[in-house]
Amino acid sequence: MPGAPLPRPLAAELTADLAGRGAAPVPVVAPFTGEVLHEIPHATPAEVRDAARRVRAAQRAWGAVGDAHRRTVLLRAHDLLLERRRLLLDAVQTETGKTRGQAFEELASAASAIRYAALTARRVLAGGRRRGGIPLVLCARVRRRPKGLVGVITPWNYPLALAVMDVAPALATGNGVLQKADDQGALSVLLARRAFVDAGLPPALWAVVAGPGAEIGSALIDEVDHVCFTGSTATGREVARRAAGRLIGASLELGGKNPLVVLDGAEPLRAAADAAYACFSSAGQLCVSMERVYVERGAAERFVPAFAERVRGLALGTSFDFAPDVGSLATPAQLERFTAHLDDAVARGATVLAGGRARPDLGPLVVEPTVLTGVTDEMACAGEETFGPLVAVAVVEDAEEAIAAANDSPFGLNAAVLAGSRRRARAVAARLRAGSVNVGEGYRASFGSIDAPMGGVRLSGLGRRNGVEGLERFTESTTIGETTGLVRLPRTGREAERLAGPILVVLRVLRVLRRR
């Protein structure tokens, strides 16, 4: 399924769908070529406020229209995304520089998120019965309703998947969406939005704006009832502070320094292939990719050279087909960060086992996937997220040391374990402090399981996307409690005195029966 770069006229046509165009446009560069792809209009804070008002007006009808209609629209959008897959893959590659295979991974994740949200929202909104405080005397039900206006702030690295993973559940639960797309990923977002609109979504219900985060992102947070943010920990702190000031909810997927543990017994060639994909998918520009590898000493002699050899054999390229294994970095800033971390590590004594070179012959932002050993704590790449194709490998004495090293980080987004024994791998996985842990895989087992919640702990974020939890965050719950009339609750001191004895009996019986 070969594709082609996104044409400039189509890029200009898509940017016309942005909700704000009052500020000066800025150029966006295509990573594969270094050429200007298009200019993207930025919004003003006033335009963000106007867009929010329009979305709120559209949301009132959408929230009242009923689950069946919303489900139908979302499932049509799901089908349209798959029908338009070539154009969407072209857009993702053109904007991010990733390979065709990893762009397809985005498309599949987006489709799964839409389908799950469409088919699960009714159950979430319906709530259900809860156990009353006194059986046969009290009963309770929980109902959920949409929050209203959801703000979504998405990054450039997975523009299609990460947008849809937040937008689809927000729409499915009856909300409207105001999204700030990153300049580098806006076309992919706008193509996805167009599929939803063509499927029957009211155009005003999902508004997209672009612009500087400090200005336009802040304006967005000031207008919404819940904000979703995916990006750096430093920016996530500011988002959280601003949301807290308004007492609105925030779900934040932030940075990581993800560890991969390789245990004794792991088959070297298979583990090397799994580790290479876990580290260098999307050229390492993936929040859940691996940047630290800890190898148990018994596995190191065979795994480390096999891993280095596998990485050296990865096919680099900038074509719009499935031939390359690793594509390009997305922006010059990413190249600068990668280069700074690599140069610092080498200057301080680290050894390059594989990669380590820029490849301008393939593209202005292409670099070889790089494996380092001898990384020490004073090196920038030891604790800071590189967010590029750079991984540090260290040999540890045993699983206990591997677990301690993996957990020795302020982050906790994703982790992985490769081993010959599933039982041993699961035992180690249970002790790793991360929001997601993968066994036998780097990230796709958890990332691709849309029914399971995804998010970080510690400095890697708050809240969860995906799963029932990812839908519930966009709803407000109301508890409706009732008395059954079998027993009248006390209203005076004397009535309370007469009922105290029977209530004590009930409480003791419930304890014996282990009833909640």
Secondary structure, 3 states (H helix, E strand, C coil): CCCCCCCHHHHHHHHCCCCCCCEEEEEEECCCCCCEEEEEEECCHHHHHHHHHHHHHHHHHHHHCCHHHHHHHHHHHHHHHHHCHHHHHHHHHHHHCCCHHHHHHHHHHHHHHHHHHHHHHHHHHHCEEECCCCCCCEEEEEEEEECCEEEEECCCCCHHHHHHHHHHHHHHCCCEEEEECCHHHHHHHHHHHHHHHHCCCCHHHEEEECCCHHHHHHHHHCCCCEEEEECCHHHHHHHHHHHHHHCCEEEEECCCCEEEEECCCCCHHHHHHHHHHHHHHHHHCCCCCEEEEEEEHHHHHHHHHHHHHHHHCCCECCCCCCCCCECCCCCHHHHHHHHHHHHHHHHCCCEEEECCCECCCCCCCCECCEEEECCCCCCHHHHCCCCCCEEEEEEECCHHHHHHHHHCCCCCCEEEEECCCHHHHHHHHCCCCCCEEEECCCCHHHHCCCCCCECCCHHHEECCECHHHHHHCCEEEEEEEEECCCCCCCCCHHHHHHHHHHHHHHHHHHHHCCCC
